[in-house]
Amino acid sequence: MAIKVLDKWKKENWSTEIEKEIRHLSEVEPNNNTKENIKRLLNGQELK
């Protein structure tokens, strides 16, 4: 759910800390579908 909220906020509205934490999550998330969506979020792509 948080990924969907961050998608609505758009990347330009994220703080440096939020982006840092999202990048960390993209490395440690065990669920492949969630991990893919985190990477899509970071790349400004539509979530699946």
mmCIF file of the N, C-alpha and C atoms, coordinates in Angstrom:
data_MODEL
# 
_entry.id   MODEL 
# 
loop_
_atom_site.group_PDB 
_atom_site.id 
_atom_site.type_symbol 
_atom_site.label_atom_id 
_atom_site.label_alt_id 
_atom_site.label_comp_id 
_atom_site.label_asym_id 
_atom_site.label_entity_id 
_atom_site.label_seq_id 
_atom_site.pdbx_PDB_ins_code 
_atom_site.Cartn_x 
_atom_site.Cartn_y 
_atom_site.Cartn_z 
_atom_site.occupancy 
_atom_site.B_iso_or_equiv 
_atom_site.pdbx_formal_charge 
_atom_site.auth_seq_id 
_atom_site.auth_comp_id 
_atom_site.auth_asym_id 
_atom_site.auth_atom_id 
_atom_site.pdbx_PDB_model_num 
ATOM 1   N N  . MET A 1 1  ? 0.819  -1.189  0.000   1.00 0.00 ? 1  MET A N  1 
ATOM 2   C CA . MET A 1 1  ? 0.000  0.000   0.000   1.00 0.00 ? 1  MET A CA 1 
ATOM 3   C C  . MET A 1 1  ? 0.867  1.258   0.000   1.00 0.00 ? 1  MET A C  1 
ATOM 4   N N  . ALA A 1 2  ? 1.930  1.252   0.741   1.00 0.00 ? 2  ALA A N  1 
ATOM 5   C CA . ALA A 1 2  ? 2.790  2.443   0.806   1.00 0.00 ? 2  ALA A CA 1 
ATOM 6   C C  . ALA A 1 2  ? 3.396  2.755   -0.563  1.00 0.00 ? 2  ALA A C  1 
ATOM 7   N N  . ILE A 1 3  ? 3.686  1.732   -1.331  1.00 0.00 ? 3  ILE A N  1 
ATOM 8   C CA . ILE A 1 3  ? 4.242  1.936   -2.668  1.00 0.00 ? 3  ILE A CA 1 
ATOM 9   C C  . ILE A 1 3  ? 3.240  2.693   -3.532  1.00 0.00 ? 3  ILE A C  1 
ATOM 10  N N  . LYS A 1 4  ? 1.973  2.352   -3.419  1.00 0.00 ? 4  LYS A N  1 
ATOM 11  C CA . LYS A 1 4  ? 0.937  3.033   -4.196  1.00 0.00 ? 4  LYS A CA 1 
ATOM 12  C C  . LYS A 1 4  ? 0.798  4.491   -3.778  1.00 0.00 ? 4  LYS A C  1 
ATOM 13  N N  . VAL A 1 5  ? 0.926  4.762   -2.489  1.00 0.00 ? 5  VAL A N  1 
ATOM 14  C CA . VAL A 1 5  ? 0.865  6.149   -2.010  1.00 0.00 ? 5  VAL A CA 1 
ATOM 15  C C  . VAL A 1 5  ? 2.049  6.938   -2.565  1.00 0.00 ? 5  VAL A C  1 
ATOM 16  N N  . LEU A 1 6  ? 3.239  6.375   -2.493  1.00 0.00 ? 6  LEU A N  1 
ATOM 17  C CA . LEU A 1 6  ? 4.420  7.065   -3.004  1.00 0.00 ? 6  LEU A CA 1 
ATOM 18  C C  . LEU A 1 6  ? 4.324  7.297   -4.504  1.00 0.00 ? 6  LEU A C  1 
ATOM 19  N N  . ASP A 1 7  ? 3.689  6.376   -5.212  1.00 0.00 ? 7  ASP A N  1 
ATOM 20  C CA . ASP A 1 7  ? 3.477  6.549   -6.641  1.00 0.00 ? 7  ASP A CA 1 
ATOM 21  C C  . ASP A 1 7  ? 2.591  7.767   -6.904  1.00 0.00 ? 7  ASP A C  1 
ATOM 22  N N  . LYS A 1 8  ? 1.584  7.963   -6.095  1.00 0.00 ? 8  LYS A N  1 
ATOM 23  C CA . LYS A 1 8  ? 0.679  9.111   -6.235  1.00 0.00 ? 8  LYS A CA 1 
ATOM 24  C C  . LYS A 1 8  ? 1.367  10.423  -5.864  1.00 0.00 ? 8  LYS A C  1 
ATOM 25  N N  . TRP A 1 9  ? 2.301  10.386  -4.923  1.00 0.00 ? 9  TRP A N  1 
ATOM 26  C CA . TRP A 1 9  ? 3.030  11.585  -4.506  1.00 0.00 ? 9  TRP A CA 1 
ATOM 27  C C  . TRP A 1 9  ? 3.953  12.083  -5.601  1.00 0.00 ? 9  TRP A C  1 
ATOM 28  N N  . LYS A 1 10 ? 4.423  11.200  -6.432  1.00 0.00 ? 10 LYS A N  1 
ATOM 29  C CA . LYS A 1 10 ? 5.407  11.469  -7.482  1.00 0.00 ? 10 LYS A CA 1 
ATOM 30  C C  . LYS A 1 10 ? 6.787  11.715  -6.862  1.00 0.00 ? 10 LYS A C  1 
ATOM 31  N N  . LYS A 1 11 ? 7.780  11.254  -7.586  1.00 0.00 ? 11 LYS A N  1 
ATOM 32  C CA . LYS A 1 11 ? 9.161  11.251  -7.093  1.00 0.00 ? 11 LYS A CA 1 
ATOM 33  C C  . LYS A 1 11 ? 9.667  12.647  -6.714  1.00 0.00 ? 11 LYS A C  1 
ATOM 34  N N  . GLU A 1 12 ? 9.260  13.668  -7.447  1.00 0.00 ? 12 GLU A N  1 
ATOM 35  C CA . GLU A 1 12 ? 9.762  15.015  -7.153  1.00 0.00 ? 12 GLU A CA 1 
ATOM 36  C C  . GLU A 1 12 ? 9.297  15.538  -5.796  1.00 0.00 ? 12 GLU A C  1 
ATOM 37  N N  . ASN A 1 13 ? 8.311  14.885  -5.194  1.00 0.00 ? 13 ASN A N  1 
ATOM 38  C CA . ASN A 1 13 ? 7.807  15.287  -3.876  1.00 0.00 ? 13 ASN A CA 1 
ATOM 39  C C  . ASN A 1 13 ? 8.398  14.464  -2.725  1.00 0.00 ? 13 ASN A C  1 
ATOM 40  N N  . TRP A 1 14 ? 9.242  13.507  -3.038  1.00 0.00 ? 14 TRP A N  1 
ATOM 41  C CA . TRP A 1 14 ? 9.848  12.685  -1.996  1.00 0.00 ? 14 TRP A CA 1 
ATOM 42  C C  . TRP A 1 14 ? 11.014 13.432  -1.353  1.00 0.00 ? 14 TRP A C  1 
ATOM 43  N N  . SER A 1 15 ? 11.201 13.190  -0.068  1.00 0.00 ? 15 SER A N  1 
ATOM 44  C CA . SER A 1 15 ? 12.398 13.705  0.589   1.00 0.00 ? 15 SER A CA 1 
ATOM 45  C C  . SER A 1 15 ? 13.581 12.797  0.222   1.00 0.00 ? 15 SER A C  1 
ATOM 46  N N  . THR A 1 16 ? 14.759 13.272  0.509   1.00 0.00 ? 16 THR A N  1 
ATOM 47  C CA . THR A 1 16 ? 15.973 12.474  0.275   1.00 0.00 ? 16 THR A CA 1 
ATOM 48  C C  . THR A 1 16 ? 15.915 11.183  1.081   1.00 0.00 ? 16 THR A C  1 
ATOM 49  N N  . GLU A 1 17 ? 15.420 11.284  2.291   1.00 0.00 ? 17 GLU A N  1 
ATOM 50  C CA . GLU A 1 17 ? 15.329 10.115  3.173   1.00 0.00 ? 17 GLU A CA 1 
ATOM 51  C C  . GLU A 1 17 ? 14.358 9.066   2.622   1.00 0.00 ? 17 GLU A C  1 
ATOM 52  N N  . ILE A 1 18 ? 13.229 9.517   2.089   1.00 0.00 ? 18 ILE A N  1 
ATOM 53  C CA . ILE A 1 18 ? 12.258 8.578   1.513   1.00 0.00 ? 18 ILE A CA 1 
ATOM 54  C C  . ILE A 1 18 ? 12.898 7.839   0.348   1.00 0.00 ? 18 ILE A C  1 
ATOM 55  N N  . GLU A 1 19 ? 13.547 8.568   -0.544  1.00 0.00 ? 19 GLU A N  1 
ATOM 56  C CA . GLU A 1 19 ? 14.172 7.907   -1.695  1.00 0.00 ? 19 GLU A CA 1 
ATOM 57  C C  . GLU A 1 19 ? 15.258 6.935   -1.244  1.00 0.00 ? 19 GLU A C  1 
ATOM 58  N N  . LYS A 1 20 ? 16.029 7.312   -0.251  1.00 0.00 ? 20 LYS A N  1 
ATOM 59  C CA . LYS A 1 20 ? 17.078 6.427   0.296   1.00 0.00 ? 20 LYS A CA 1 
ATOM 60  C C  . LYS A 1 20 ? 16.459 5.128   0.807   1.00 0.00 ? 20 LYS A C  1 
ATOM 61  N N  . GLU A 1 21 ? 15.366 5.237   1.547   1.00 0.00 ? 21 GLU A N  1 
ATOM 62  C CA . GLU A 1 21 ? 14.710 4.047   2.104   1.00 0.00 ? 21 GLU A CA 1 
ATOM 63  C C  . GLU A 1 21 ? 14.093 3.173   1.008   1.00 0.00 ? 21 GLU A C  1 
ATOM 64  N N  . ILE A 1 22 ? 13.538 3.794   -0.016  1.00 0.00 ? 22 ILE A N  1 
ATOM 65  C CA . ILE A 1 22 ? 12.960 3.020   -1.123  1.00 0.00 ? 22 ILE A CA 1 
ATOM 66  C C  . ILE A 1 22 ? 14.062 2.256   -1.849  1.00 0.00 ? 22 ILE A C  1 
ATOM 67  N N  . ARG A 1 23 ? 15.192 2.912   -2.066  1.00 0.00 ? 23 ARG A N  1 
ATOM 68  C CA . ARG A 1 23 ? 16.322 2.223   -2.715  1.00 0.00 ? 23 ARG A CA 1 
ATOM 69  C C  . ARG A 1 23 ? 16.798 1.043   -1.865  1.00 0.00 ? 23 ARG A C  1 
ATOM 70  N N  . HIS A 1 24 ? 16.828 1.231   -0.557  1.00 0.00 ? 24 HIS A N  1 
ATOM 71  C CA . HIS A 1 24 ? 17.209 0.132   0.339   1.00 0.00 ? 24 HIS A CA 1 
ATOM 72  C C  . HIS A 1 24 ? 16.198 -1.015  0.222   1.00 0.00 ? 24 HIS A C  1 
ATOM 73  N N  . LEU A 1 25 ? 14.916 -0.670  0.218   1.00 0.00 ? 25 LEU A N  1 
ATOM 74  C CA . LEU A 1 25 ? 13.882 -1.702  0.087   1.00 0.00 ? 25 LEU A CA 1 
ATOM 75  C C  . LEU A 1 25 ? 14.007 -2.477  -1.219  1.00 0.00 ? 25 LEU A C  1 
ATOM 76  N N  . SER A 1 26 ? 14.399 -1.792  -2.280  1.00 0.00 ? 26 SER A N  1 
ATOM 77  C CA . SER A 1 26 ? 14.540 -2.471  -3.574  1.00 0.00 ? 26 SER A CA 1 
ATOM 78  C C  . SER A 1 26 ? 15.621 -3.542  -3.539  1.00 0.00 ? 26 SER A C  1 
ATOM 79  N N  . GLU A 1 27 ? 16.513 -3.436  -2.584  1.00 0.00 ? 27 GLU A N  1 
ATOM 80  C CA . GLU A 1 27 ? 17.588 -4.421  -2.445  1.00 0.00 ? 27 GLU A CA 1 
ATOM 81  C C  . GLU A 1 27 ? 17.219 -5.569  -1.500  1.00 0.00 ? 27 GLU A C  1 
ATOM 82  N N  . VAL A 1 28 ? 16.385 -5.297  -0.497  1.00 0.00 ? 28 VAL A N  1 
ATOM 83  C CA . VAL A 1 28 ? 16.143 -6.302  0.539   1.00 0.00 ? 28 VAL A CA 1 
ATOM 84  C C  . VAL A 1 28 ? 14.754 -6.948  0.489   1.00 0.00 ? 28 VAL A C  1 
ATOM 85  N N  . GLU A 1 29 ? 13.835 -6.423  -0.303  1.00 0.00 ? 29 GLU A N  1 
ATOM 86  C CA . GLU A 1 29 ? 12.472 -6.961  -0.360  1.00 0.00 ? 29 GLU A CA 1 
ATOM 87  C C  . GLU A 1 29 ? 12.506 -8.413  -0.838  1.00 0.00 ? 29 GLU A C  1 
ATOM 88  N N  . PRO A 1 30 ? 11.932 -9.354  -0.065  1.00 0.00 ? 30 PRO A N  1 
ATOM 89  C CA . PRO A 1 30 ? 11.968 -10.769 -0.452  1.00 0.00 ? 30 PRO A CA 1 
ATOM 90  C C  . PRO A 1 30 ? 10.902 -11.151 -1.491  1.00 0.00 ? 30 PRO A C  1 
ATOM 91  N N  . ASN A 1 31 ? 9.802  -10.422 -1.559  1.00 0.00 ? 31 ASN A N  1 
ATOM 92  C CA . ASN A 1 31 ? 8.731  -10.746 -2.502  1.00 0.00 ? 31 ASN A CA 1 
ATOM 93  C C  . ASN A 1 31 ? 9.071  -10.172 -3.875  1.00 0.00 ? 31 ASN A C  1 
ATOM 94  N N  . ASN A 1 32 ? 9.176  -11.049 -4.882  1.00 0.00 ? 32 ASN A N  1 
ATOM 95  C CA . ASN A 1 32 ? 9.606  -10.613 -6.210  1.00 0.00 ? 32 ASN A CA 1 
ATOM 96  C C  . ASN A 1 32 ? 8.643  -9.616  -6.853  1.00 0.00 ? 32 ASN A C  1 
ATOM 97  N N  . ASN A 1 33 ? 7.337  -9.797  -6.681  1.00 0.00 ? 33 ASN A N  1 
ATOM 98  C CA . ASN A 1 33 ? 6.371  -8.869  -7.271  1.00 0.00 ? 33 ASN A CA 1 
ATOM 99  C C  . ASN A 1 33 ? 6.495  -7.488  -6.639  1.00 0.00 ? 33 ASN A C  1 
ATOM 100 N N  . THR A 1 34 ? 6.634  -7.451  -5.334  1.00 0.00 ? 34 THR A N  1 
ATOM 101 C CA . THR A 1 34 ? 6.787  -6.183  -4.641  1.00 0.00 ? 34 THR A CA 1 
ATOM 102 C C  . THR A 1 34 ? 8.108  -5.530  -5.020  1.00 0.00 ? 34 THR A C  1 
ATOM 103 N N  . LYS A 1 35 ? 9.146  -6.338  -5.105  1.00 0.00 ? 35 LYS A N  1 
ATOM 104 C CA . LYS A 1 35 ? 10.466 -5.823  -5.476  1.00 0.00 ? 35 LYS A CA 1 
ATOM 105 C C  . LYS A 1 35 ? 10.412 -5.200  -6.879  1.00 0.00 ? 35 LYS A C  1 
ATOM 106 N N  . GLU A 1 36 ? 9.722  -5.857  -7.792  1.00 0.00 ? 36 GLU A N  1 
ATOM 107 C CA . GLU A 1 36 ? 9.586  -5.322  -9.150  1.00 0.00 ? 36 GLU A CA 1 
ATOM 108 C C  . GLU A 1 36 ? 8.844  -3.979  -9.119  1.00 0.00 ? 36 GLU A C  1 
ATOM 109 N N  . ASN A 1 37 ? 7.788  -3.885  -8.328  1.00 0.00 ? 37 ASN A N  1 
ATOM 110 C CA . ASN A 1 37 ? 7.047  -2.636  -8.233  1.00 0.00 ? 37 ASN A CA 1 
ATOM 111 C C  . ASN A 1 37 ? 7.881  -1.522  -7.603  1.00 0.00 ? 37 ASN A C  1 
ATOM 112 N N  . ILE A 1 38 ? 8.715  -1.852  -6.647  1.00 0.00 ? 38 ILE A N  1 
ATOM 113 C CA . ILE A 1 38 ? 9.592  -0.852  -6.043  1.00 0.00 ? 38 ILE A CA 1 
ATOM 114 C C  . ILE A 1 38 ? 10.551 -0.316  -7.101  1.00 0.00 ? 38 ILE A C  1 
ATOM 115 N N  . LYS A 1 39 ? 11.111 -1.199  -7.907  1.00 0.00 ? 39 LYS A N  1 
ATOM 116 C CA . LYS A 1 39 ? 12.028 -0.771  -8.961  1.00 0.00 ? 39 LYS A CA 1 
ATOM 117 C C  . LYS A 1 39 ? 11.292 0.066   -10.005 1.00 0.00 ? 39 LYS A C  1 
ATOM 118 N N  . ARG A 1 40 ? 10.059 -0.316  -10.325 1.00 0.00 ? 40 ARG A N  1 
ATOM 119 C CA . ARG A 1 40 ? 9.247  0.459   -11.262 1.00 0.00 ? 40 ARG A CA 1 
ATOM 120 C C  . ARG A 1 40 ? 8.966  1.849   -10.679 1.00 0.00 ? 40 ARG A C  1 
ATOM 121 N N  . LEU A 1 41 ? 8.672  1.905   -9.404  1.00 0.00 ? 41 LEU A N  1 
ATOM 122 C CA . LEU A 1 41 ? 8.429  3.169   -8.726  1.00 0.00 ? 41 LEU A CA 1 
ATOM 123 C C  . LEU A 1 41 ? 9.648  4.081   -8.841  1.00 0.00 ? 41 LEU A C  1 
ATOM 124 N N  . LEU A 1 42 ? 10.821 3.539   -8.580  1.00 0.00 ? 42 LEU A N  1 
ATOM 125 C CA . LEU A 1 42 ? 12.055 4.321   -8.660  1.00 0.00 ? 42 LEU A CA 1 
ATOM 126 C C  . LEU A 1 42 ? 12.353 4.812   -10.076 1.00 0.00 ? 42 LEU A C  1 
ATOM 127 N N  . ASN A 1 43 ? 11.892 4.043   -11.063 1.00 0.00 ? 43 ASN A N  1 
ATOM 128 C CA . ASN A 1 43 ? 12.143 4.410   -12.462 1.00 0.00 ? 43 ASN A CA 1 
ATOM 129 C C  . ASN A 1 43 ? 11.016 5.255   -13.057 1.00 0.00 ? 43 ASN A C  1 
ATOM 130 N N  . GLY A 1 44 ? 10.008 5.577   -12.248 1.00 0.00 ? 44 GLY A N  1 
ATOM 131 C CA . GLY A 1 44 ? 8.904  6.389   -12.740 1.00 0.00 ? 44 GLY A CA 1 
ATOM 132 C C  . GLY A 1 44 ? 7.967  5.652   -13.673 1.00 0.00 ? 44 GLY A C  1 
ATOM 133 N N  . GLN A 1 45 ? 7.961  4.328   -13.571 1.00 0.00 ? 45 GLN A N  1 
ATOM 134 C CA . GLN A 1 45 ? 7.107  3.509   -14.423 1.00 0.00 ? 45 GLN A CA 1 
ATOM 135 C C  . GLN A 1 45 ? 5.800  3.171   -13.711 1.00 0.00 ? 45 GLN A C  1 
ATOM 136 N N  . GLU A 1 46 ? 4.798  2.789   -14.491 1.00 0.00 ? 46 GLU A N  1 
ATOM 137 C CA . GLU A 1 46 ? 3.508  2.402   -13.930 1.00 0.00 ? 46 GLU A CA 1 
ATOM 138 C C  . GLU A 1 46 ? 3.666  1.127   -13.114 1.00 0.00 ? 46 GLU A C  1 
ATOM 139 N N  . LEU A 1 47 ? 3.016  1.091   -11.968 1.00 0.00 ? 47 LEU A N  1 
ATOM 140 C CA . LEU A 1 47 ? 3.068  -0.095  -11.109 1.00 0.00 ? 47 LEU A CA 1 
ATOM 141 C C  . LEU A 1 47 ? 2.189  -1.184  -11.688 1.00 0.00 ? 47 LEU A C  1 
ATOM 142 N N  . LYS A 1 48 ? 2.547  -2.427  -11.419 1.00 0.00 ? 48 LYS A N  1 
ATOM 143 C CA . LYS A 1 48 ? 1.736  -3.568  -11.869 1.00 0.00 ? 48 LYS A CA 1 
ATOM 144 C C  . LYS A 1 48 ? 0.831  -4.020  -10.758 1.00 0.00 ? 48 LYS A C  1 
# 
